[in-house]
């Protein structure tokens, strides 16, 4: 079921990288190897770069109409092959099959949306001050793009970067996650089979720091798109600054959830608990700090805990599984550290708080109460299935607590008051806010954070604009 892995450089698959080294891809449900992944050498990266320069010249000269047709075909192939791609994703990443299937389908929608939006990359005419003067503002592709994606969404995150870059007319060198390469390999095959010209898209793997530092030192790379941690994002942004390369940084989050006393606490708990435990909490916009107004706190906590206790842990390919393992052993250690700190600070474990079984990277859905605001779980992104739930008294108090961290990616609130909904939407310092909704990530809407959660957006017209530069032409 798990496909053969390789690098895709200059229109050809390489089963062995020039680095003569690589790593095994591990199934997080069994801790057994799935396949061996080759690493790219510096020569491989240079070959990809030279090919991308030629690919850019050809692709930017291709009309948006023709680029759109190829992208639509790739999206159609993704849908046709969704079952196989989803099963590969489950094997390497761990999420349940239903979530993996949904990710592939939504990723195809992202490609489709960008394909159409690329045909609407309009310029404008600005009236001249003198007779016979024409003033044009046009949008042009920025150039060769280097993109770096993480392991938690092996298809969706690359799809955002591929879709935006290709729709704008750019070529792309993608370094996807070495821990979850298989599903991305299959997505790239869809573009190849759709007739994407040689040199437009490349897929490489290797030691992340070595790959990024080698590519970013090259003048031909004009744009960096990165999804990952804040420390790595800051490092890459500093490297990019040396060459004045444009960047999009989608970094970590620690999303507050505010449940007001006028909300339906059971309905809110059902909605947000399902979103919390999606992909075992390994989601950058996962709700991670729960502030519930005192009057409805007992009801919310009871319903949320019931939901957590009803989750079925297991292999993502089993039909009864509703939450799979964590993606790697590092996340298990992180959960143990977070829970231990919470206990030491007076936190109460309502449910979970321990590993699940002796094989695989499973961790039980966890609910913790009575933790102080300066505890590890309330100040550091957990990226796992641990939910701290605490109380608040007033609007101003909860806004101050919700905005107290350096993160600003996503935030959520529940209320039945229109005035409170408007006020909390305005008050939360976040790139995305869901009020009575968790639908904050769609192909047609901007996705991105503020403060240390990054800058720039993916999705929406903003996501296409990230790969375009503006040129002004004055013609007398």
C-alpha positions as CSV (number, residue, x, y, z in Angstrom):
1,X,0.0,0.0,0.0
2,X,2.9,2.4,0.8
3,X,4.4,3.7,-2.5
4,X,8.0,4.0,-3.6
5,X,9.8,7.1,-2.4
6,X,12.1,9.4,-4.3
7,X,13.2,12.9,-5.2
8,X,11.6,14.7,-8.2
9,X,14.1,16.8,-10.0
10,X,14.1,18.2,-13.5
11,X,11.1,16.2,-14.6
12,X,12.4,12.8,-13.4
13,X,12.2,10.7,-10.3
14,X,15.4,9.8,-8.4
15,X,15.1,6.7,-6.2
16,X,18.6,7.4,-4.8
17,X,19.8,10.9,-3.9
18,X,23.4,11.9,-4.6
19,X,23.9,12.3,-0.8
20,X,24.0,8.5,-0.5
21,X,22.1,8.8,2.7
22,X,18.5,9.0,3.9
23,X,16.2,7.8,6.6
24,X,13.4,5.4,7.3
25,X,9.8,6.5,7.4
26,X,8.1,5.1,10.5
27,X,4.4,4.1,11.0
28,X,3.5,5.9,14.2
29,X,0.8,3.3,15.0
30,X,3.2,0.4,14.9
31,X,6.7,2.0,15.2
32,X,7.8,-0.1,12.3
33,X,9.5,1.2,9.1
34,X,7.4,1.8,6.0
35,X,10.1,2.6,3.4
36,X,13.5,4.3,3.1
37,X,13.6,7.9,2.0
38,X,16.6,9.2,0.0
39,X,18.2,12.6,0.8
40,X,19.2,15.1,-1.8
41,X,22.8,16.1,-2.1
42,X,24.0,19.7,-2.7
43,X,24.5,18.7,-6.3
44,X,20.8,17.5,-6.4
45,X,19.7,20.8,-5.0
46,X,21.7,22.7,-7.5
47,X,20.3,20.6,-10.3
48,X,16.8,21.4,-9.1
49,X,17.6,25.1,-8.9
50,X,18.9,25.2,-12.5
51,X,15.9,23.3,-13.7
52,X,13.6,25.6,-11.8
53,X,15.1,28.7,-13.4
54,X,14.4,27.2,-16.8
55,X,11.0,26.0,-15.7
56,X,10.1,29.5,-14.5
57,X,11.0,31.1,-17.8
58,X,8.7,28.6,-19.6
59,X,5.8,28.6,-17.0
60,X,5.6,32.4,-16.7
61,X,5.3,32.6,-20.5
62,X,2.4,30.1,-20.4
63,X,-1.0,31.8,-20.3
64,X,-3.0,31.8,-17.1
65,X,-5.7,30.0,-19.1
66,X,-3.4,27.1,-20.0
67,X,-1.9,27.0,-16.5
68,X,-5.4,26.7,-15.2
69,X,-6.2,23.7,-17.3
70,X,-3.2,21.7,-16.1
71,X,-3.9,22.6,-12.5
72,X,-7.5,21.5,-12.8
73,X,-6.4,18.2,-14.3
74,X,-4.0,17.6,-11.4
75,X,-6.8,18.3,-8.9
76,X,-9.1,15.9,-10.7
77,X,-6.3,13.2,-10.5
78,X,-6.0,13.9,-6.8
79,X,-9.7,13.2,-6.4
80,X,-9.5,10.0,-8.5
81,X,-6.6,8.8,-6.4
82,X,-7.8,10.1,-3.0
83,X,-8.3,6.6,-1.5
84,X,-4.7,5.5,-2.1
85,X,-3.2,8.9,-1.1
86,X,-5.3,9.0,2.1
87,X,-4.2,5.5,3.1
88,X,-0.6,6.4,2.6
89,X,-1.1,9.4,4.8
90,X,-2.6,7.3,7.5
91,X,0.3,4.9,7.5
92,X,3.0,7.6,7.7
93,X,1.2,10.3,9.8
94,X,-1.3,8.4,11.9
95,X,-4.5,10.4,11.5
96,X,-7.8,8.5,11.0
97,X,-8.7,7.6,7.4
98,X,-11.8,9.9,7.3
99,X,-9.6,12.9,8.2
100,X,-6.9,11.9,5.7
101,X,-9.5,11.5,3.0
102,X,-11.0,14.8,3.8
103,X,-7.5,16.4,3.6
104,X,-6.9,15.1,0.1
105,X,-10.3,16.3,-1.2
106,X,-9.8,19.8,0.3
107,X,-6.3,19.9,-1.1
108,X,-7.7,19.3,-4.6
109,X,-10.2,22.1,-3.9
110,X,-7.3,24.4,-3.0
111,X,-5.6,23.6,-6.4
112,X,-8.8,24.2,-8.2
113,X,-9.4,27.5,-6.5
114,X,-5.9,28.8,-7.2
115,X,-6.2,27.6,-10.8
116,X,-9.2,29.8,-11.3
117,X,-7.9,32.8,-9.3
118,X,-4.7,32.8,-11.4
119,X,-6.9,33.8,-14.4
120,X,-8.1,36.8,-12.4
121,X,-4.7,38.3,-11.5
122,X,-5.8,41.6,-12.8
123,X,-3.8,44.9,-13.2
124,X,-5.3,48.3,-13.6
125,X,-5.0,51.6,-15.6
126,X,-4.3,54.7,-13.6
127,X,-5.3,58.0,-15.5
128,X,-2.2,60.0,-16.5
129,X,-1.7,63.6,-15.7
130,X,-0.7,64.6,-19.2
131,X,-2.4,64.0,-22.5
132,X,-1.3,60.8,-24.2
133,X,0.2,59.3,-21.0
134,X,-0.8,55.7,-20.2
135,X,-0.1,54.4,-16.7
136,X,-0.3,50.6,-16.2
137,X,-0.1,48.6,-13.0
138,X,0.6,44.9,-13.7
139,X,1.1,41.8,-11.6
140,X,4.1,39.5,-12.5
141,X,5.3,36.2,-10.9
142,X,8.0,36.8,-8.4
143,X,10.3,34.0,-9.6
144,X,11.6,30.7,-8.3
145,X,10.1,29.7,-4.9
146,X,11.5,27.6,-2.1
147,X,8.8,26.1,0.1
148,X,9.1,24.1,3.3
149,X,6.2,22.1,4.9
150,X,5.7,20.1,8.1
151,X,4.5,16.6,8.9
152,X,1.0,17.3,10.4
153,X,-0.8,18.0,7.1
154,X,1.3,16.1,4.4
155,X,-0.9,17.1,1.5
156,X,-2.8,20.2,2.4
157,X,0.1,22.4,3.4
158,X,2.1,21.6,0.3
159,X,-1.1,22.1,-1.8
160,X,-1.4,25.7,-0.5
161,X,2.2,26.5,-1.6
162,X,2.1,24.6,-4.9
163,X,-1.3,26.1,-5.8
164,X,-0.3,29.7,-5.1
165,X,3.0,29.5,-6.8
166,X,1.9,27.7,-9.9
167,X,-1.2,29.9,-10.4
168,X,1.0,33.0,-10.2
169,X,3.4,31.6,-12.8
170,X,6.2,30.7,-10.5
171,X,8.3,27.5,-10.4
172,X,8.8,25.8,-7.1
173,X,11.3,23.7,-5.1
174,X,9.3,22.0,-2.3
175,X,11.0,20.4,0.6
176,X,8.3,18.4,2.3
177,X,8.6,16.7,5.6
178,X,10.9,13.7,5.8
179,X,8.6,12.0,8.3
180,X,5.6,12.1,6.0
181,X,6.8,12.1,2.4
182,X,4.7,9.4,0.7
183,X,1.4,11.3,0.3
184,X,3.2,14.4,-1.0
185,X,5.1,12.2,-3.5
186,X,1.7,10.9,-4.8
187,X,0.4,14.5,-5.1
188,X,3.4,15.5,-7.1
189,X,2.7,12.5,-9.4
190,X,-0.7,14.0,-10.0
191,X,0.8,17.2,-11.4
192,X,3.3,15.2,-13.5
193,X,0.6,13.1,-14.9
194,X,-1.5,16.2,-15.6
195,X,1.2,17.4,-18.0
196,X,3.0,20.0,-15.9
197,X,6.1,21.0,-17.9
198,X,9.5,19.9,-16.7
199,X,11.2,22.2,-14.3
200,X,8.1,23.8,-12.8
201,X,7.8,21.6,-9.7
202,X,10.5,19.9,-7.8
203,X,10.3,17.7,-4.6
204,X,13.4,17.2,-2.4
205,X,14.2,15.8,1.0
206,X,17.1,16.0,3.3
207,X,18.4,17.4,6.6
208,X,16.1,20.4,6.9
209,X,18.7,23.0,8.0
210,X,21.1,21.9,5.3
211,X,18.5,22.0,2.5
212,X,17.1,25.4,3.6
213,X,20.5,27.1,4.1
214,X,21.8,25.8,0.7
215,X,18.8,26.9,-1.3
216,X,18.3,30.3,0.5
217,X,21.8,31.4,-0.2
218,X,21.1,31.2,-4.0
219,X,20.2,34.4,-5.8
220,X,17.7,32.6,-8.0
221,X,15.4,31.9,-5.1
222,X,13.2,35.0,-4.8
223,X,10.4,33.8,-2.4
224,X,10.3,31.6,0.7
225,X,7.2,30.1,2.0
226,X,7.5,28.2,5.4
227,X,5.1,26.5,7.7
228,X,6.5,25.3,11.0
229,X,7.8,26.4,14.4
230,X,8.5,30.0,15.5
231,X,12.2,29.5,16.2
232,X,12.9,27.9,12.7
233,X,10.7,30.6,11.1
234,X,12.8,33.4,12.7
235,X,16.0,31.7,11.5
236,X,14.7,31.4,7.9
237,X,13.4,34.9,7.9
238,X,16.9,36.1,8.9
239,X,18.5,34.1,6.1
240,X,15.9,35.5,3.7
241,X,16.7,39.1,4.8
242,X,20.3,38.7,3.6
243,X,19.1,38.4,0.0
244,X,15.9,40.6,0.4
245,X,13.8,37.6,-0.4
246,X,10.1,37.8,0.2
247,X,8.7,35.5,2.8
248,X,5.4,34.0,4.0
249,X,5.7,32.6,7.5
250,X,2.9,30.5,8.9
251,X,4.3,29.7,12.4
252,X,3.1,28.3,15.7
253,X,-0.1,29.1,17.6
254,X,-1.7,28.7,21.0
255,X,-5.4,29.3,20.2
256,X,-7.6,30.7,23.0
257,X,-11.2,29.7,23.2
258,X,-13.6,32.0,25.0
259,X,-17.0,30.6,26.0
260,X,-19.4,33.3,27.4
261,X,-22.1,32.6,29.9
262,X,-24.8,33.3,27.3
263,X,-23.6,30.5,25.0
264,X,-25.1,27.0,24.9
265,X,-22.3,25.3,26.8
266,X,-23.1,21.8,25.5
267,X,-23.3,22.8,21.9
268,X,-20.1,24.8,22.3
269,X,-18.4,21.8,23.9
270,X,-19.4,19.4,21.2
271,X,-18.2,21.8,18.5
272,X,-14.9,22.7,19.9
273,X,-14.0,19.3,21.4
274,X,-14.3,17.7,18.0
275,X,-12.0,20.4,16.6
276,X,-9.6,20.0,19.5
277,X,-8.9,16.3,19.1
278,X,-8.8,16.4,15.3
279,X,-5.4,14.9,14.2
280,X,-4.7,14.3,17.9
281,X,-4.4,18.0,18.5
282,X,-1.5,18.3,16.0
283,X,-3.0,21.3,14.2
284,X,-1.5,24.8,14.2
285,X,-5.0,26.3,14.6
286,X,-6.1,23.7,17.2
287,X,-8.0,25.2,20.1
288,X,-5.5,25.0,23.0
289,X,-6.5,27.3,25.9
290,X,-10.1,27.1,27.1
291,X,-11.6,30.0,29.1
292,X,-15.1,29.4,30.2
293,X,-17.3,32.0,32.1
294,X,-18.0,30.8,35.6
295,X,-21.8,30.3,35.2
296,X,-21.6,27.7,32.5
297,X,-18.2,26.2,33.4
298,X,-19.5,23.0,35.1
299,X,-21.8,22.2,32.1
300,X,-19.1,22.9,29.5
301,X,-16.5,20.8,31.4
302,X,-18.9,17.9,31.8
303,X,-19.8,17.7,28.2
304,X,-16.3,18.3,26.9
305,X,-15.0,15.5,29.1
306,X,-17.7,13.1,27.9
307,X,-16.6,13.8,24.4
308,X,-13.0,13.1,25.2
309,X,-13.9,9.9,27.0
310,X,-15.9,8.8,23.9
311,X,-12.9,9.0,21.5
312,X,-11.7,5.6,20.2
313,X,-7.9,5.4,20.0
314,X,-6.4,3.1,17.4
315,X,-4.8,2.6,14.0
316,X,-6.2,5.2,11.6
317,X,-7.1,2.5,9.0
318,X,-9.5,0.8,11.5
319,X,-13.1,2.0,10.8
320,X,-13.9,2.4,14.5
321,X,-10.9,4.7,15.2
322,X,-11.7,8.3,15.9
323,X,-8.2,9.4,17.0
324,X,-4.9,8.0,15.8
325,X,-1.4,8.1,17.4
326,X,0.8,11.1,17.7
327,X,3.1,11.4,14.7
328,X,6.4,10.7,16.5
329,X,7.9,9.9,19.8
330,X,8.9,13.5,20.4
331,X,5.2,14.4,20.8
332,X,4.8,11.8,23.5
333,X,7.6,13.2,25.5
334,X,6.2,16.7,25.1
335,X,2.8,15.5,26.4
336,X,4.4,13.8,29.4
337,X,6.3,17.1,30.2
338,X,3.2,19.2,29.9
339,X,1.1,17.0,32.1
340,X,3.8,16.6,34.7
341,X,4.2,20.4,34.9
342,X,0.4,20.9,35.2
343,X,0.3,18.4,38.1
344,X,3.1,20.1,39.8
345,X,1.3,23.5,39.5
346,X,-1.9,22.1,41.1
347,X,-3.7,21.1,37.9
348,X,-6.2,18.3,38.1
349,X,-6.4,15.6,35.5
350,X,-10.1,15.1,34.7
351,X,-9.4,12.4,32.1
352,X,-6.4,11.0,30.2
353,X,-3.0,12.3,31.1
354,X,-1.1,9.2,30.1
355,X,0.1,7.2,27.1
356,X,-2.2,4.7,25.5
357,X,-0.8,1.2,25.2
358,X,2.7,-0.1,24.8
359,X,3.0,0.0,21.0
360,X,2.7,3.1,18.8
361,X,2.8,6.8,19.8
362,X,-0.7,6.9,21.4
363,X,-1.7,9.4,24.0
364,X,-5.1,9.5,25.6
365,X,-7.4,12.5,25.1
366,X,-6.7,14.6,28.1
367,X,-8.6,17.3,30.0
368,X,-6.9,19.3,32.8
369,X,-8.4,21.9,35.1
370,X,-7.2,24.4,37.7
371,X,-3.9,25.2,36.0
372,X,-2.4,28.7,36.5
373,X,-1.9,31.0,33.5
374,X,1.9,30.8,33.7
375,X,1.9,27.0,33.5
376,X,3.5,25.2,30.6
377,X,0.2,24.1,29.1
378,X,-1.1,27.7,29.1
379,X,2.0,29.3,27.7
380,X,3.5,26.8,25.2
381,X,1.9,25.4,22.2
382,X,1.0,21.8,23.2
383,X,0.5,20.3,19.7
384,X,-1.2,17.3,21.1
385,X,-4.5,16.0,22.6
386,X,-4.3,18.0,25.9
387,X,-7.0,20.5,26.8
388,X,-6.7,22.9,29.7
389,X,-10.1,24.3,30.8
390,X,-10.2,27.2,33.3
391,X,-12.7,29.9,34.3
392,X,-13.0,33.6,33.8
393,X,-15.3,36.4,35.2
394,X,-15.4,39.4,32.9
395,X,-15.0,40.3,29.2
396,X,-12.0,42.6,29.9
397,X,-10.3,40.0,32.0
398,X,-10.5,37.2,29.4
399,X,-9.4,39.4,26.6
400,X,-6.3,40.4,28.5
401,X,-5.5,36.7,29.3
402,X,-6.3,35.5,25.7
403,X,-4.0,38.2,24.3
404,X,-1.2,37.8,26.8
405,X,1.0,35.5,24.7
406,X,3.3,36.1,21.7
407,X,1.1,33.9,19.6
408,X,-1.6,35.3,17.3
409,X,-2.7,32.6,14.7
410,X,-6.2,31.6,15.6
411,X,-8.8,32.2,18.3
412,X,-12.4,31.1,18.9
413,X,-15.4,32.4,20.9
414,X,-18.9,31.3,21.6
415,X,-21.8,33.6,22.5
416,X,-25.4,34.2,21.5
417,X,-25.1,38.0,21.8
418,X,-24.5,39.9,18.5
419,X,-22.8,42.7,20.4
420,X,-20.5,40.4,22.3
421,X,-19.7,38.5,19.1
422,X,-18.6,41.8,17.4
423,X,-16.7,43.0,20.4
424,X,-14.7,39.7,20.9
425,X,-14.0,39.5,17.2
426,X,-12.5,42.9,17.3
427,X,-10.6,42.4,20.6
428,X,-8.8,39.2,20.0
429,X,-5.3,39.7,18.6
430,X,-5.2,37.0,16.0
431,X,-4.9,36.5,12.3
432,X,-8.1,34.4,12.3
433,X,-11.1,34.4,14.6
434,X,-14.0,32.0,14.6
435,X,-17.1,33.2,16.5
436,X,-19.6,30.3,17.0
437,X,-17.6,28.6,14.2
438,X,-14.4,26.7,13.6
439,X,-14.5,27.2,9.8
440,X,-11.5,29.5,9.6
441,X,-9.6,27.6,6.9
442,X,-11.0,27.4,3.4
443,X,-9.4,27.8,-0.1
444,X,-11.0,31.1,-0.7
445,X,-10.1,32.8,2.6
446,X,-6.8,34.2,3.9
447,X,-4.9,31.9,6.4
448,X,-2.2,33.5,8.4
449,X,-1.2,34.9,11.8
450,X,0.0,38.0,13.5
451,X,2.6,38.7,16.3
452,X,5.1,35.8,16.4
453,X,2.7,33.5,14.6
454,X,4.1,34.9,11.4
455,X,3.2,37.2,8.5
456,X,1.6,36.9,5.2
457,X,-1.4,34.7,4.2
458,X,-2.1,31.6,2.3
459,X,-5.5,31.1,0.7
460,X,-7.7,33.7,-0.8
461,X,-6.6,36.5,-3.1
462,X,-3.9,37.2,-0.5
463,X,-2.4,33.8,-1.0
464,X,-2.0,34.4,-4.7
465,X,-0.7,37.9,-4.2
466,X,2.1,36.4,-2.1
467,X,3.7,35.0,-5.3
468,X,3.3,38.2,-7.4
469,X,5.2,41.4,-7.6
470,X,3.8,44.7,-8.8
471,X,5.2,46.6,-11.7
472,X,4.2,50.1,-12.7
473,X,4.6,51.1,-16.4
474,X,4.3,54.8,-17.4
475,X,4.1,55.2,-21.2
476,X,4.2,58.6,-22.9
